[in-house]
Amino acid sequence: MPNYKGTTYELPSDKAENGKLNRLRAAVLGANDGIVSVSSIVMGVAGATADANTLMISGLAALIAGALSMAVGEYVSVSSQSDAEKAYIAWEKEQLKKLPGLELHELTHEYMKHGVSQKTAKLVAEELTKKDALRAHLRMHFNLDPDDINSPWQAAIASLVAFSAGGLIPFLAMTLTPGPWRVWATAIAVLVALTITGYLSAVAGNASRVRAVARVLLGGVLAMAVTYAVGVAFGTAIV
């Protein structure tokens, strides 16, 4: 079973707040992936050809494939995590049933490791055990709330929606803008969108806004520039 060293205990309100921030961060990152992935592909194709139908088909394929890939990946990842969490819960239930005295001693010791005196730690452990032993042990040992097991389907749908929302920005900019302005309109739309996602990711992570925005803008611009250059080079070679 997992090593208990280095674990921390969070109050329910702290865990709920962290859960909201994690979901916001995941949504922002999913949208950012959609923006960068789809914009890079449509820019690469735009560098190779100005044909509107080709741009639309390639952009649509990138949008659908990327969204489905993100959804499947998130489903597999969260499924593995939830399976592990359910295994922790089952194991802790069994331990509490077979060795309640040892589990109480273990919980007391964990609080002592956090700087609490033996007397106070024992009192806290006894009170939490009487109230809800399983919840107390899961929070201390695994930082896990048995009522907050992530759903793979919810995670997959959220990823699909976030990626699609981000990917629609460069796709629509590229396909709806008149020919001579497609590349510039897409680049501007992507820069604005990345600025927003960079700022939101910084807010969610309580990090530097300037650094976060600069980082996503640099990555997005570099990805679009490289794929556009590749498209131009290969498009010219094919012609």
N, C-alpha and C positions, 0 to 999 in steps of 0.2 A: 504494500500500500504506500501512498505518497509520504514523503518525509514531512514531519510536522514543523521542522525548524523554519523560522523566518515568517511564520504565518502571523496575520494580524486580525484583530476583531473589530468589526464595524457595527455601529448602531444601525437599526433598520432604516432610519431616515437617511443616513449616509449612503447606505447601499442603494436605496431607491434613487437618490440623486445621482450617484455614479452610474446607475443603470440607464437613466435618461441621457446623461452625457455620452455614454458609450453608444447608445442607439443613434444619437445625433451625429457623433463622429463617424459611425459606420455609414450613415446615409450620405453625409458629405463626401466621404472617400469614395463611395460607390458612384455618386454623381461625377466626381472628379475623374474617375476612371473612364466613365462614359464619354466625357468631354474630350479627354486626351486621346483615347483609342479611336473614336469615330472621326475626330478632326484629323488625326494623323493619316488615317486611311483615305478619307476623301481628298485631303491635300495631295497625297501621293498620286491618286488617280487623276486629279486635276492637273498635276504637273505633266502627266503622260498624254492626256486627251481633254478636249473641251466639249466632248459629246455629252449632252444633257442626260440622255437615257443611261449611258454608262455610269455617270456620276451618281444618278439616283439609285440604280441597282446596286452598285458597290457600297454606297452609303447605307442603304436599307439592309443589305446583307451584313455589314459590319455591326449595325445597330442590333439586329435580331440575334446574330451569333454571339455578340459580346454579352448581351443581356442574359441569354440562356446559359452561357458559360459561367457567368457570375452567379446565377441562381443555383446551378448544379453544384458549383464549388462551395457555395455557402451552405447548401443543404448537407453535403457530405461532411463538411467541417463541423457544423453545429450538431449533426447527428452523432458524430464521434464524441463531442464534448458532452452532450446530454446523456449518452450511454455511460460515459465515465462517471458523471454526477449521480446517475441512478445507482451505479455500482457502489459508490461511496455511501449513499443513503442506506442501501441494503446491508452493507458491511457494518455500518455504525449501529443499525438496528440490532443486528445479530450480537455485536459486542455488548451493547447495553443490556440485552436479555441474558446473555451468558455470564458476563463479568461486570455487574453494576458497580461493585465496590472498587474494582480496578479503574473503571472509567471515571468514577468520581475523583479518585486520587489523581488520575491523569489530567482531568480538567483543572483541578486545584493547582497542580504543578505548572500547567500552561499559564495560568494567571500570575503565578509567582515569577515565571520567566519574564513577565512584562513589568516587573518591579513592585508587585503587590505583596504585602506581608502574608505570611503563611496563614495567620488567623483570618485576615480579611478574605484572602483567596479561597479558603475553605468555606467561609460563610457565603460568598458569592456563588461558588460552585454548587453548594447544597441548595440554595434558593433557586438557581436556574434549573437545576436538575428536577426539583419538585414542580416547577412551572412547565418546562418542556425540555427534557433531557436531550432528545434527538436534535432539536434545533440548536441548543447551546453547543453541543459537540460539533455539529456540522459547521457552524459559524466560526468556531475557534480553530478547528483543524483544517478545514477546507475553504473557509470564507464562502460558504455555500448556504443559500436559503432554499429549503425544500419546496417552497411555494413559488420559486422563481426559476424554474428550469426552462431554458430557452426552447422554443419550438422550431424544429428544422424547417417546417413549411413556412412559418412566419418570416424566418430569416431569409429564406430563398425568395419569397415574394418581395420582401423589402429590398433585397439586392437587385432584383430584376427591375423594380420600379425606379430605384435610385439611378441605376446605370442608364435606363431608358430615358429618364428625365434629363440627365446630363448629355447623353448622346444625341438627343433630338435637337439640341442647340446648333451644333455644327452641321448636322444633316439638313435642317431646314434652311440655315443660312446659305449653304452651298447649292441646294436644289431650287430655292425660291428667288434667289438673286439673279438678275440679268447677267449674261455671260461675261462681259468685260470686268464686272465688279465682284464676281464670285469669290475669288481667293481673298481679296482684301476684306470683303464683308464677313467671310467666315473667320478670318484671323481676328478681326475686331470683336466679333461676337464671342469667340473663344477666350480672348483676353479678359473681356468683361466678366464672363462666367467663371473663369479661373480665379479672378480677383475676389469674387463673392465666395466661392468655395474655400479659398485659402483663408479668408477672413473668418468664415464660420468654423473652420477646423481649428483655428487658433483660439477662438472663443470657447469651443468645446473642450479643448485641451489646456486652456488657461496659459497659452504660450504667447510669444511675441507675434503681434499681428503683422508687422512689417516683414519679419523673417519668413513667416508662413506664406504670405502673399508672394514675396519675391521667389521663394522656392518653387511654388506651383507654376508661377509665370515662366520661370526659367525652364522648367521641365517641359511645359506645354509648347513654348516657342521652339525649343530645341527639337522636340519630336516632330512638330509640323514642318520645320525647316529641312530637317534631314529627309523625311519622307517625300516632301515636295521636290527636293533636289534629285532624289532617286527616281521619282516619277518623270522628271524632265529628262534625265539622262537615259533612262530605259525607253521612254517614249520616242526620243530622238533616234535612238539606236534601232528601234523597231521600224520606224518610218524609213 
